Amino acid sequence: MTPRNGLKSLLRPEDSVLVLIDHQPYQLANLNSHDPHMVVNNSTALAKAAKAFGVPTILTSVVADRGGLIFPQITDVFPGQEVIDRTFINTWQDQKVVDAVKATGRKQLIIAGLWTEICVAMPTIQALGEGWDVTVVTDASGGTSVEAHKVAIQRMTAAGANMMTWLAVASEWQRDWARTGHAAELSELLVQHAAGSGIAFLWEQQLLKTPVPSEG
């Protein structure tokens, strides 16, 4: 396996395409590897980060008439965008999804979804075998058990996938605070979705605006 290292291996917004897979009520109901609230928060944050950085995002569900619609927190980020509904469990066997990804011309494929061991692992392993550079966002995904999620990560890592969290992805897209084009949007994402990190950022801003007490 070729080591994934060096500056060129880091994520770039102009080369990234995001696929969000099966963030649906049925899958969430049997999510046992993470706090469900956290997965909704993190997948929403990832979607917002992609939109902020101009990263094309494909939304896909499986048998939505039974499994439920993609979380509105995600679809609200992309109003009016089609959600590709599949029968294939393996997203990468659905030609419509693959064609949508290829149409972007991007080479860095980023995947998050429910469940990790099935709907994330299958397309990740297939896409890796086809030569794609694949990153899995682990905290915007989740499995039916802690073991299932961990084993899936081990399996995909062994196949050559890159593992990251949503905030790491967004930070890698930003890369340099001197790149001010999206800095304000990323800061707002921190406030709204990064919990303690967001509160710390607000505190920092408060302190910067607080005059130093003068000696009486």
N, C-alpha and C positions, 0 to 999 in steps of 0.2 A: 504494500500500500504506500502510495506517495504521501509523505508528511504534509499536513496542511499548515504551513507556516510561511512567514515572510509577509511584508507589507501588502503584496498583491492578493494575499489570501483573505484579507479583511473585507468586510461587507461594504459595498458602495451603493448608494441609493440609485445611481444611474444604471447599475448593472443588476439590481435586485428585482425579483418578482415574488409576491407573497400569495400563497394559497391557504385559505382558511377552510378547514374540512370538518363538517358535521358538528358544529357547535349548536346542538339541538337539544330540546327538552328530554327526549328519551335517553340520550347519552348522559346528560347531566344527572338524571335521576339515579343512575348507577355508577356515578363517579366516586371512587373511594380512595384515590391516591392523593387528592388535594381537597382543600376546602372549596366547595362549589362556588362560593362568593368570590374567592380569589381567582378562579379560572375565568369567570365572567369578566371580572375587572381586568385581568391581564390580557385576555384576548381582545377586549375592547381597546385597551391601551395600545396594543400592537397594531390594530386596525387604524387607529387615529394617527399613530406614528407613520405608518405607511402612507396615509393620505397627506400628512404634513410634508413628507419628503418626496412626494410625487412617485411613489413606488406602486406600480400596477398591482391590483389585488383581485384575485379570483375567489368568489364565494361559492361554495358547493355544499349541498346537503345530500342525504341518502333517503329515499322513499319518504319525503317530507309529509305526505298525507297521513302517514302513520306515526312517524318519528317526531313530527313537529317542525315548525319553521326555525330558521337560524335566529339566534338571540337578537331581539330588536336593537339592543345596544350596539351590535355590530352592523346590522343593515342600515341603521340610522346614520352611520358614518358615510355610507354610499347610497344616498337616496336615489331610487329609481333604477339601481343596477340590478341586472338579472342574477338570480341565484341559480346555478346550474344544479338541477336535481338529477341524481343518478339512481341506477339500480345496482351497478357494480359496487361491491364493498371496497375494492381497490380503486381509488380515484384515478390512478395512472393508467387504468385500462379503459377509462371513459375518454373517447377520442375528442369529445367537445371540450373537456377540461384541458387536455394536452394541447389541442390546437390553440386554445385561448392563451396558454402559457407561451407557446412558441411564437404566437403573433406579436408578443411584446418585444421579442428580440433579445431578451435578457438572459443571462447565463447563470446567475446566482439564484437558485430556487430555494425559497424559504417556506417551510411548512409548519403549521400548527393545527391541532385538531383533537377530536374525541372519537374513539379512544386511542391512546398511544400505541398499544400493543397490536391494534388491528388497522384502523383507518389512517394512522400516521405511518406505522412501520411498513405496510405493504407498498404504498407509492414511493416512500423514501428509498427502500431497497431496490425497487424496479428502476427508478430514475437514476440512482447511483450506477446501476449496471449499464445504463444507456449513456453514461458520461457526464451527467449533470453534477454541478457543484451544489450539494444539498445541505442546508442548515435546518435543524429542527428546533423550534422554540418550546422548550420543555415546560415552562411555567404557564404557557397559554394552551397547553395540552393536558391530558390526564387519562388515567386508566381505571379499570374496574377494581384494581387493588394496588397497594404500594408495590408489591412484588411485580405485578404485571407491567406497571410503568417503568420500574427500574430495569427489568429484564429486556423490555423493548428498547430502552436507551442503550443498554449494553450491546444488543443485537445490531442496532443501527450504527453505533460507533464502530463496531467491528467491521461493518460493511463500508465504512468510510465517511459517514455523516458527521457534520459539525454540530455540536450541541451548544445552545445559548439560551439566555432568558430574554424576556421582552425588552427590559431596560438596557441590557447589553447590546441588543440589536439596534435600538434607537440611538444609543451613544456612539456606536460604530458608524452609523449613518451620519451623525453630526461630526464626529472626529475632531473638530477644531472649533473652539468657541469664537475664534476670529471669523468663522463663517457664520455671519449674522442672519443669513436668509431664513433659517428655520429655528434659530436659538430661542426666540420668544415662544414658539409653538411647543418646542421640547420642554421649556420651563413650565408651561401650563400643564403639559402631560405629567410632569413630576408632581405638581401640586394636586392634580385631580386623581392620579392613579398610583403614585409611588409611595403612598402611606408615609412612614417616618421620614423618608428622604424628602418628600414634598413639604412636610411640616418644617423640617430643618432648613429647607431653602427659604420658606416664608420667614422663619425666624432670622435667618441671615439678612434678608432684605429689611426686616424691621430694625435690626441692630445698625445697619448701614445708614438708616434714615434717622436714627436716634442721636441727638446731640450729646456730646460728651459733657457731663455736668461740670460747671465751672466751680472753682474753689471759692467758698464764701468768706 
